[in-house]
Amino acid sequence: MTTIALNALMPMSTVIILVAIGVAYVAFSTFAQRKVGNPKKMRELQQRMKTLSSELNALIKQNAPKEEINKKQSELMPLMSENMKTSIKPMLIILPIFFLLYYLALPTAFHSIANEYVPFLFSMKLNYAGVFFACVFILGIISSIVIMVYDKKKAKLERIAEQASDAAQA
């Protein structure tokens, strides 16, 4: 691996362009995760898996017969497999685009400023690829936290609405 001697300060316009590309990528990846991943289906799967896991743990603690435990495990395994497939599906879209940007588009567009840097935390020097990666990493974490909070609130509202409809029917 070759090391790049960073010796010139990167223009602010280049940093802004790199941050804009990072923001666009994070927005696209969030959109793709929501469209391809089907968050409602994921919540339902996770709720069913949680219920089955609790039942399985209770059976194990009660020293239930092996057949009963195996039956509960056989119910849980397809759900775990489906959950894994649903989680990985968006990555089949998101990762190739990241690699295209990181290894093909950015080096092609910014090859003339390969030795320029921008100061970052604790006197770290980031070149164009580092700025893009840091932007995607930080914004990805922030967007994940925001989406997690949103999904929890939405799931809670769905449970309340379900309970209200059950109470109305009773």
Residue pairs with C-beta under 8 A, 6 or more apart in sequence:
4 114
4 115
4 127
5 115
6 115
6 116
6 117
6 125
6 127
7 115
7 116
7 117
8 113
8 115
8 116
8 117
9 116
9 117
9 118
9 119
10 113
10 116
10 117
10 118
10 127
10 128
10 131
11 113
11 116
14 110
14 113
14 116
14 128
15 118
15 131
18 106
18 110
18 128
18 131
18 132
18 135
19 131
19 135
21 101
21 106
21 132
22 131
22 132
22 135
22 136
22 139
23 135
23 139
25 97
25 98
25 101
25 136
26 135
26 136
26 139
26 140
26 143
28 94
28 97
29 90
29 94
29 97
29 98
29 140
30 143
30 147
32 90
32 93
32 94
33 90
33 94
34 147
36 89
36 90
36 93
37 86
37 87
37 89
37 90
38 86
39 151
41 86
42 83
42 86
42 87
43 151
43 155
43 158
45 79
45 82
45 83
45 86
46 83
48 79
49 76
49 79
49 80
49 83
52 72
52 75
52 76
52 79
53 76
55 72
56 69
56 72
56 73
56 76
59 68
59 69
59 72
60 69
98 136
101 132
102 129
102 132
102 133
106 128
106 129
106 132
107 114
107 129
110 128
113 127
113 128
114 127
114 128
115 127
116 127
116 128
117 125
117 126
117 127
117 130
118 125
118 126
118 131
119 125
120 126
120 130
120 134
126 134
